[in-house]
Amino acid sequence: MAARCWPCRPPCCCGRRRRAASPSASPCTTPPATARAPRTSSTPGPPSAQAPPPPVIDRTSIPEREDIHHVKTRTTNSPDPDVVDSKLLTTFTLSRENLQSIRDRVSAAACCLRGAGGDVEAEPRNHGRRAHLVFATDLRSRMEPHIPDKYLGNCIGTCFASAPRMDIAATGADGLFAACAAIAAAVDEGMRYDQGYWDRCREHRAEVTTWPLSVAGSPRFRVYDVDFGFGSPAKVEIVSVAKTGAMSVAEGRGGCSGGIEIEVGIALSPERMERFRRCFRDEVAWLSS
């Protein structure tokens, strides 16, 4: 496991972008299927690669519910995440060896939630309270009618995992099982669309009294493969996590084919960051033993 940490500072150039065509917005707004562009050169001669077909830009591909704004504003009762000026933004890297050793025991998402348990561990105020994790799932392949593969836009649903905080913070296999069970149930519910889907969304939002841990990005976005003509990025950071309190997840710079490497980013105060670092290190060591 490798980790790097530096204070959060305003970037020299940033942008904010939202889409109305999806039930929620993903911080990574460039899907891999549509983000790749051939590298170009100013040298005269034939191009090194043919341009890919243009993306599909059709906002009618995914009709938006008329009541989606009303549902979101009516059920939002959770406070804003902690705003701390001295937050540290750290990237934790799960190497190929780390992932190979834990592959048969836990998924990357469960590892994130289990690691986050270190932030609530051994705090009396957590007795009787629940921890919540919100993450997105890609629904393109499950849409009817089918969404074009080159559709430029998000098509995601929300998975909502919930479990007692003390169960997740438990040491050893008990805490790991609680995290895995909560995430498995969330995935099963999030991928099942029926008449009660929106009712469940409202119920989940209503039960959240503290800011939930959310996941920004995905290892499947393959952000390090994006090339707009001046090379692949040297480092990708989701800077919004410093404000939203989310945990960013992406494939590592070594690639994610076959689960080679995963980067996990989070912004916390120095004290909480040190506690998270210790818990993350101990959990990875335990899972690898």
C-alpha positions in Angstrom: 0.0 0.0 0.0 1.3 3.4 -0.9 -0.1 6.8 0.2 0.6 10.4 -0.6 -0.7 13.4 1.3 -0.7 17.1 0.7 -2.8 20.1 1.9 -5.9 21.0 -0.2 -5.3 24.2 -2.2 -7.4 25.8 -4.9 -6.2 24.6 -8.3 -5.1 27.1 -10.9 -7.8 26.1 -13.2 -10.9 24.1 -12.5 -14.4 23.6 -13.8 -17.7 22.4 -12.6 -20.1 20.5 -14.7 -23.5 18.9 -14.1 -25.8 16.9 -16.3 -29.5 16.8 -16.1 -29.9 13.6 -18.1 -29.1 11.2 -15.3 -30.5 10.6 -11.8 -27.2 11.7 -10.3 -24.0 13.3 -11.5 -20.7 11.4 -11.6 -17.6 13.5 -10.8 -15.8 11.9 -13.8 -17.7 13.4 -16.7 -15.8 11.7 -19.5 -16.9 8.1 -20.1 -14.1 6.0 -21.6 -16.2 4.8 -24.5 -16.5 8.4 -25.8 -13.4 10.2 -24.3 -10.7 8.7 -26.4 -9.4 10.8 -29.3 -6.5 10.0 -31.6 -3.2 11.7 -31.0 -2.5 14.3 -33.7 0.7 15.8 -35.0 1.6 19.0 -36.7 3.9 17.1 -39.0 2.5 16.8 -42.6 1.5 13.4 -43.7 -1.3 10.9 -43.2 -2.8 10.6 -39.8 -1.5 7.9 -37.5 -5.0 6.7 -36.7 -8.5 7.3 -38.0 -10.9 9.4 -36.0 -13.4 7.3 -34.0 -17.1 7.6 -34.9 -18.7 10.7 -33.2 -20.5 10.2 -29.9 -24.3 10.1 -29.7 -25.6 13.3 -28.1 -29.3 12.7 -27.7 -30.9 14.0 -24.4 -34.1 12.1 -25.2 -32.3 8.7 -24.9 -32.9 8.9 -21.2 -36.1 10.7 -20.3 -36.0 12.6 -17.0 -38.7 12.1 -14.5 -40.8 15.2 -14.0 -40.7 14.9 -10.3 -37.0 14.2 -9.8 -36.2 17.7 -8.6 -39.1 17.6 -6.2 -38.0 14.2 -4.8 -34.5 15.4 -4.2 -35.3 18.7 -2.5 -38.2 17.3 -0.4 -36.2 14.4 1.1 -32.9 16.1 1.6 -32.5 16.5 5.4 -28.9 15.6 5.9 -26.4 18.3 7.0 -23.6 19.4 4.8 -20.3 17.6 5.1 -17.6 18.9 7.5 -15.9 21.9 5.9 -12.3 22.1 7.3 -9.8 24.6 5.9 -6.8 22.4 6.9 -8.0 19.2 5.1 -5.4 16.9 3.7 -6.0 15.2 0.3 -4.4 11.8 0.2 -4.2 9.1 -2.4 -4.0 5.5 -1.2 -2.8 2.9 -3.7 -3.7 -0.7 -3.7 -1.0 -2.4 -5.7 -1.3 -5.6 -7.8 0.0 -7.6 -4.9 -2.5 -6.1 -2.5 -5.4 -6.8 -4.8 -4.3 -10.3 -5.7 -4.0 -11.2 -2.0 -7.5 -10.0 -1.1 -9.3 -10.9 -4.3 -10.9 -14.0 -2.8 -11.9 -12.3 0.4 -13.3 -8.9 -0.4 -14.1 -6.5 -3.2 -12.5 -3.1 -3.6 -15.7 -1.3 -2.6 -16.1 -3.3 0.6 -12.5 -2.6 1.5 -13.3 1.1 1.2 -16.3 0.9 3.5 -14.4 -1.3 6.0 -11.5 1.1 6.0 -13.9 4.0 6.7 -15.0 2.1 9.8 -11.7 3.2 11.3 -13.1 6.7 11.5 -16.0 5.6 13.7 -14.2 2.9 15.7 -14.4 3.0 19.5 -16.5 6.1 19.7 -19.3 5.8 22.3 -21.5 8.2 20.3 -21.7 5.6 17.5 -23.6 3.1 19.5 -27.1 2.7 17.9 -26.2 4.8 14.9 -25.9 3.6 11.3 -23.3 4.2 8.7 -24.4 4.9 5.1 -22.5 4.4 1.8 -23.8 5.7 -1.5 -22.2 4.6 -4.8 -23.3 4.6 -8.4 -23.8 1.7 -10.8 -23.8 1.7 -14.6 -27.2 0.9 -16.0 -26.6 1.3 -19.7 -26.8 -2.4 -20.4 -30.0 -2.8 -18.5 -32.0 0.0 -20.1 -35.0 -0.8 -22.3 -34.9 0.3 -25.0 -31.1 -0.1 -25.4 -28.9 2.9 -25.0 -26.4 3.4 -27.8 -22.8 2.4 -26.9 -21.5 5.8 -27.9 -24.1 7.8 -25.9 -22.3 10.8 -24.4 -23.8 11.1 -21.0 -24.4 9.4 -17.7 -26.7 6.5 -17.3 -26.3 5.5 -13.7 -28.4 4.4 -10.7 -27.8 4.8 -7.0 -26.8 2.0 -4.6 -27.4 2.7 -0.9 -25.7 0.6 1.7 -26.5 0.9 5.4 -25.3 -1.0 8.5 -24.9 -0.3 12.2 -21.7 1.7 12.8 -20.5 -0.6 15.6 -21.0 -3.7 13.4 -18.7 -2.2 10.6 -16.1 -1.0 13.2 -15.9 -4.5 14.7 -12.5 -6.1 14.4 -11.6 -9.1 12.3 -14.1 -11.1 10.2 -17.2 -9.7 11.9 -16.6 -6.2 10.6 -15.6 -7.4 7.2 -18.8 -9.6 6.9 -21.0 -6.6 8.0 -19.5 -4.4 5.3 -19.7 -7.1 2.6 -23.3 -8.0 3.5 -24.4 -4.3 3.4 -22.8 -3.6 0.0 -24.1 -6.9 -1.5 -27.6 -6.0 -0.5 -27.2 -2.5 -1.9 -26.0 -3.8 -5.2 -28.9 -6.2 -5.4 -31.4 -3.5 -4.7 -29.8 -0.9 -7.0 -29.8 -3.2 -10.0 -33.5 -4.2 -9.5 -35.8 -1.7 -11.1 -39.5 -2.1 -10.3 -42.5 0.0 -9.4 -41.2 0.6 -5.9 -37.7 1.9 -7.0 -38.4 5.6 -6.4 -40.2 4.9 -3.2 -37.1 3.1 -1.9 -35.0 6.1 -2.9 -37.1 8.5 -0.9 -37.0 6.2 2.1 -33.3 6.0 2.0 -32.8 9.7 1.7 -35.3 10.3 4.6 -33.4 8.0 7.0 -30.0 9.7 6.5 -29.4 12.1 9.4 -25.7 12.4 8.9 -23.7 13.0 5.7 -23.2 9.6 4.1 -19.9 8.4 2.7 -20.2 8.4 -1.1 -17.9 7.1 -3.8 -16.8 9.4 -6.6 -15.6 7.7 -9.8 -15.0 4.1 -10.6 -12.1 1.9 -11.7 -14.0 1.1 -14.8 -13.9 4.7 -16.1 -10.2 4.1 -17.2 -9.4 7.7 -16.8 -5.7 7.2 -17.4 -6.5 6.0 -20.9 -8.0 9.3 -21.9 -5.9 11.1 -24.5 -7.0 14.4 -26.1 -4.0 14.7 -28.3 -1.3 15.7 -25.7 -0.7 12.4 -24.0 -2.3 10.5 -21.2 -2.7 12.2 -17.8 0.2 11.8 -15.3 -2.1 12.0 -12.3 -5.9 12.2 -11.9 -7.5 13.8 -8.9 -11.2 14.4 -8.2 -10.8 17.7 -6.4 -14.5 17.9 -5.4 -13.9 15.3 -2.7 -12.3 18.1 -0.6 -15.7 19.7 -0.4 -18.2 16.8 -0.7 -16.5 14.4 1.7 -16.7 11.6 -0.9 -14.1 8.9 -1.5 -12.7 8.9 -5.0 -12.0 5.5 -6.6 -10.1 5.0 -9.9 -7.8 2.6 -11.6 -4.1 3.2 -10.9 -1.6 4.6 -13.3 -0.5 1.1 -13.9 -3.8 0.2 -15.4 -6.8 -1.7 -14.1 -6.9 -4.6 -16.5 -7.1 -7.7 -14.4 -7.2 -5.6 -11.3 -3.6 -4.4 -11.4 -4.0 -1.2 -9.3 -6.6 0.9 -7.7 -6.3 4.4 -6.3 -8.4 5.6 -3.4 -8.5 9.3 -2.6 -10.0 11.0 0.4 -9.9 14.5 2.1 -9.9 14.6 5.9 -8.5 16.8 8.7 -5.0 15.9 9.8 -6.2 14.0 12.9 -8.8 12.0 11.1 -6.4 11.4 8.2 -3.9 9.8 10.5 -6.5 7.6 12.0 -7.8 6.6 8.6 -4.3 5.9 7.4 -3.6 3.5 10.3 -6.9 1.7 9.9 -6.4 1.3 6.1 -2.9 0.0 6.6 -3.9 -2.4 9.3 -6.9 -3.7 7.3 -4.8 -4.3 4.2 -2.2 -6.1 6.2 -4.9 -8.3 7.8 -6.5 -9.1 4.5 -3.1 -9.9 3.0 -2.1 -12.2 5.8 
